[in-house]
Amino acid sequence: RRVLFRSLMDSSNLRKFVPVLRDSQKQEIRDAAKKYAIFITHDGTNRFSEFYAIVARWVDDQLQLHERLVVLEAYTGKHNAAGLLAMIHAVLQDLGIDSGNFTSTPVRPSQMLGMQRDREATNTLAAVGLKNLYAGSFDLECCSHALVKVGEKMPTPHLVAFKDMLTIACNSAAFKNHCKSFTGTEFRKPS
């Protein structure tokens, strides 16, 4: 029996398989959006020659977090909030994410639960536009950036107490059993 080895990095293989993999991943996100609220993270900077990433996340019935890179856009020049908003909105529409409707009775919330981004002004303005387009979605500043902001305003002892309480909860057998009673699977500590 003869085994043929092909390099995935061969350009002909990449041209053939990358579009198939991207379509498969998009379909997976479309299927998830029919059942679960989608949360996106968008990040990049307003500098020259930067990459901009959009990641879709959702939690399934077993409380397992799924995340997929949807877009990795290379900018050769500066981008602005209007262009960024248009790109993110087009991506979400392509994924079949319903924007919801505040004026319907009853109100139909968006399938996009919310978004997370850093504190850069372009990302912030794009997030404001997304909140207006996607009914009921929320905007969450990047956790690490938010902790920096909290750390600037909150005395260190409060942060230490929060970290200690979180560590105790994650190591508690009672907490793990409580989580398992809902999901049927073992609780995994966040990294």
C-alpha positions, 0 to 999 in steps of 0.5 A, a space after each residue: 500500500 502506497 501512502 501519499 503525503 501532501 503539504 497543506 501549505 502547498 498553494 494549490 491545496 490551500 486554494 482548494 481547501 481553505 474556501 471549503 473550510 471557511 464555508 463549513 465554519 460559516 455554516 456551523 455559525 449559522 446553525 448555532 445562531 438558530 439555537 443560541 445567542 451569538 457574542 462577537 469580539 472585534 478588535 484591531 487598531 486605527 494604525 497603518 498595516 494592522 489586522 482586524 479580527 472578528 470572532 464569534 462565540 456561543 455557549 451550547 446546551 452543555 454550557 460549552 463555549 464555542 469560538 470561531 474566527 470569522 474574519 481576519 482583515 488586513 488593512 493597508 491604510 487607516 480605517 474608520 468607524 463607519 467602514 468598520 461598522 459596515 464590515 461587521 454588519 455585512 459579516 453578521 448578515 452573511 452569517 444569518 444573524 437576525 438584527 431583531 426589531 424593537 418596534 414589533 409586538 412583542 419586541 424581537 431581540 437580536 440573535 447577537 447577544 453582545 460584542 466585546 472590543 478594546 477601548 480604541 475610539 474607532 472600535 468604540 464608535 463601531 460598537 455604538 452603531 452595532 448596538 443601534 442596529 442589533 436590538 437588545 445587544 450590549 457592548 462590553 469593553 475588553 475584560 483586560 482593558 476593563 480591569 486596567 480601568 478598574 485598577 486605575 480607580 479601585 484600590 488594590 485590596 478590593 481586586 485581591 478580595 475578588 481574585 481570592 473569592 473567584 479562586 475559592 469558588 473555582 476550587 470548591 467541590 460544592 460549586 463544581 457539583 452545583 455546576 455539574 447538576 445543571 450541565 451533567 459534565 465536570 466544571 472546568 476552571 477558566 484559564 
